[in-house]
Amino acid sequence: MEEQQLCKLVHRLYHDESFRQACFNDLESVAASERMEPLVLDVLKKLIPHLALGTSLGPPMWWWHP
């Protein structure tokens, strides 16, 4: 379940500017409205700073491990 939700949300982050800005500004509210699983929210908290800065995300799958 978490993997599917995470994949959908990351896809939206890359392709939906308004969703991306909402996540940058108030991830907790977005998490509540999207009914994110706690693990998904933890992963997105790790990704958001990198996405906001436009930096490389690092080696594949580094963000998935707690």
C-alpha angles and dihedrals in degrees: 000000000000092000092054093046092048093049091051093047095047089049089052091047091056097043107030113066095189092051091047092051091048090053092048091050102040116000093169092060092046090049091053094047092046092044092231120192112243092248091052091051090050091052093048090050087060094046101043097072091051093047091048092053095042091232127147115281092224129231116353115282095003090130096054097068116081 
